[in-house]
Amino acid sequence: METKTQTTTKKSKEKMLHISGAEAVVKCLLAEGVDLLYGYPGGAIMPIYDELYKYQEQLQHVLTRHEQGATHAAQGYARVTGKVGVAMATSGPGATNLVTGIADAQIDSTPMVCITGQVGKHLLGTDAFQETDIVGISTPVTKWNYQITEASEIPAILAKAFYIARSGRPGPVLIDITKNAQFDTFDFAYEKCTSIRSYKAVPDVDKKQLLDAASLINKAKKPLIVFGQGVILGEAEAEFKALIEKAGIPAAWTILGLSALESKHPLNVGMVGMHGNYGPNKLTNECDLLIAIGMRFDDRVTGDLSRYAKQAKVIHFDIDPAEIDKNVKTDVAVLGNAKETLGQIIPLVDENAHETWLQEFRDYDAIEFDQVIKEELYPSKDGITMGEVLKEINQVTKGKAVIVSDVGQHQMFACRYAEFNQTKSNITSGGLGTMGFALPAAIGAKMGAPEREVIAIIGDGGYQMTIQELGTIFQTKAAVKIVVLNNEFLGMVRQWQQLFFDKRYASTEMTNPDFVTIAKGYHIDAQRVKKRENLTEAIEEMMASKDSYFLEVCVEKENNVFPMIPTGASVSDIRLS
Amino acid sequence: MNTENKSYTISIYTENNLGLLNRVSSIFLKRHINIESLTTSQSEIENVNRFVIVAPMSAHQAYKIVGQLEKQIEVIKAYAHSDDETIYQETALFKVASDSLFDERQIQNIIKDSHANIVTVSREYFVIEKTGRRHETEQLYQDLKPYKLMQFVRSGRISVTKEPMNISEMLAAF
């Protein structure tokens, strides 16, 4: 250990606590209202874990079985609560194992603070044991990151970390703390961060933008809203609903916007994008006004940009100025927090109904029901479909559960068919598409909303990417319901191989272990369903359980998700088969 | 959208923090834009740094790069300018063997005509400095190349804009 000169802060009037950097980290977390964090100990972060041991009454640490699991659990917690999720790991491999979760949180705008231990300052750059440049590695996938090498930096930097993670468009922040900074003592005082001079968290609302937008809305004959997570992150659900109801505008969602508006709302016209609903995709190229709210025109939403809503005027509501004109050229940009901007535009829009326009969506819905949904939900064949599993789950949950999905075919079925009547209830890895996300994210979601049912819908491929987190469920008794839809394939890739690679199923068929035995090895109640007649009962049994429960449903092996917009095609070219 | 590439000067006012260079350059890397030159120095405001980056890109890419740069916590303001919107210079140093100076009369004319300065002279070598536009330093390079040019180095572009920047006002408004 190198010796350090102690620095005193200028707040001389307050009574100073002379404590270690490690204890200061814990005190900062408590000051930010953190009562739960996920992580994995190791050499370079042991001083902080030693303090976590002392403070365990106030701050619960959940030991995941892999650092990636810690980040996804923190994400699940953040997504369901709206609070900052916290994950902690040691240096080197501990830190690099966080990277996938950090990248996921960055692209899905999830507030998260990751704290990593680092080798002592005197060892930096010596290729010391478990030394890695995590600040360099995480730079492109963090909203902000910083390496602390002096204990006295801890309070101000952690205050800044939490402020940056949660303010404006939220995102992940990584703070790397060298071991000497954890051991050294200093005079501790904490002050919350409320502004940073080079960082404008939320743009000011511009009245002219609102007036221009309202004027376009009032003139439109065929307006279509596409909303994303910005409605949820801005806690603007009520304002959003009031706006669409007053102006009578059909509203379609991206998968991150799902659950901001209840599934059965008459103006909810479904999902846009690659596997979205027929109507909103087709009518994107028919509307005269496209109103994007808190969404970023991801390529999975737009398909070919050169044939995307070219006939329409475009209004884009967003908190992030960099999203404006990034992918789609807008006519009017409305910058600001959705709660503010939507709240302020409501009095400016005229009451309207757009009944004939809405009927066009219903007509497309009827076609989609006939050609896709009917067979998915009420199959004529023997094999169980993924859609009918979701339908059966809806029967029990009545739209009240939190649904956490992984990545692949089952994710699309979950988003298409799960019903929601409460916000912050659909948790999925949208932007990054991280297989293995769901199981740990469900743990975080359950801990963030212990009073709610949390159901993880996972494919047999993604499940095995983070299956070790069954250990976390067993140890913490997190009452997560796990549904694995097993088609013995990496289904989405197999679907693409079938459609675009002449059925050459390269490395997509899986020989799976006995998942029920594995769950039982962790003392989690488990059963497997192979036949339709046992499905309802099995789901009811799972939902009746007070504890965690594992349900494997063996589904039809080679079913496909439709509708589908093939890569590079226009939203108008959406296929029903 | 205009997709034709041309040279843009990206000027970025930032806090003076460790790691920011990495964060700034990663934004170019992510979009597969090859940085032609990058200079960073103190700006007219105390504790505020200025990056001057020259890179080829389309007008729409330049717009998006500025948006992504401004999104970074420690970036105060970023701009993209075309060449005609800025006043810019580069500096080049030429290390030439001293015997050429005495043996080749022509080299003295080259130096005189190019308005370059001699920075240092020793028995073995002398060093010439030339500040100007790229074509001027390039011309001098071509002219000196035949005369035992021992070393050549050129700085990144530095530039100021014709338009005012108003960074101090911006900082006060944050």
Interface residues (C-beta under 8 A of the other chain):
Chain A: V135 G136 T139 P140 K143 W144 N145 Y146 Q147 I164 S195 I196 R197 S198 Y199 K200 D320 P321 A322 I324 D325 K326 K329
Chain B: M1 T14 E15 L18 G19 N22 R23 S26 L29 K30 Y63 K64 G67 Q68 E70 K71 I73 E74 V75 I76 L171 F174
